Amino acid sequence: MWQPEPDWVALPGGTGTSTVGVWRTALGGRPVVVKRLSAPQPGDSSALEDPAHVGYWRREADVIITGLTDATAGLRGSAASVEEDPDGITIVRDWVEDASSSGLFLALCSGRFAGSDLPRPRFLARHLMRDRMERVARNGGWPTLDRTTVADVADHLWRHREQMLDLLDGLPQVPQHGDPTASNLPGRVEDDAIAIDWGTLGTGPVGGDLGYLSLSAREGFEPLLDAYLLGLPDADRDQVVIGAQVVAVYTALSRAEWALARAAQGEGALASKYRHPAVAPHLRTLQRQFPHIEALLQL
């Protein structure tokens, strides 16, 4: 049975549906990161073995094996290797130093990546937001938000989620990283950002990656939008805006629900949990989406 070495240093946030863990270590004096993926087991969700689903368990390994993002414009991968065994996959990649890139640079790179000539192998995620919202629906939707001041808005957007997802499907479908946060795009080589996690790589609505990036970027939406369009100059601005708005709003609401639902399990009124350090950042992010929420309510 595969086990990490005792002297490996576990990195935060290194577990997930298929991810056993992520560790930092050194091989021959070379700093590397080791990531372990567990193969699906009997009884696991069938989505783990669906190459088009966002939760496909071995997508990151397939990206490395095929060299799909070794030289793509805007976003590219770092040097990595893959080793398979009956129980799963071990990925070893070079440690990527943090370049402290601005949100504007990452938005520009995301736009350039959206315009890149990315091949379309079968393992690309095809309906990332739809898959994510279906997972939220299986978990009961946004019931905790019904106990907050955004209850009416959340209820309206939840009931119209299929309309919004159809709207995304009708936009131009472009290459997207799927999880473009600063922590996943830490490095920089010339005019490109280095991405370290390609587990959600796929195609999606133009502006989708921009909306996701805007949730964690320090910069405001309009400057990020301008930077994204600078990287993808042939895109229709209105289409980019709607793609970004839907992704940002539905992701922010889902994250707020997740954080509040966990906090609600403790004693005390729900409102008393709003300043909890595990909740407050998600609520602040949601507050920043109010202009986008208002725009979606008018559709």
Secondary structure, 3 states (H helix, E strand, C coil): CCCCCCCCEECCCCCCCCEEEEEEEEECCEEEEEEEEECCCCCCCHHHHCCCCCCCCCHHHHHHHHCCCCCCCCEEECCEEEEEECCEEEEEEECCCCCCCCHHHHHHHHHHHHCCCCCCCCCCECCHHHHHHHHHHHCCCCCHHHHCCCHHHHHHHHHCHHHHHHHHHCCCEEEECCCCCCCCCCEEECCEEEECCCCCCEEEECCHHHHHHHCCCCCCHHHHHHHHHHHCCCCCHHHHHHHHHHHHHHHHHHHHHHHHHHHCCCCCCHHHHCCCCCCHHHHHHHHHCHHHHHHHHCC
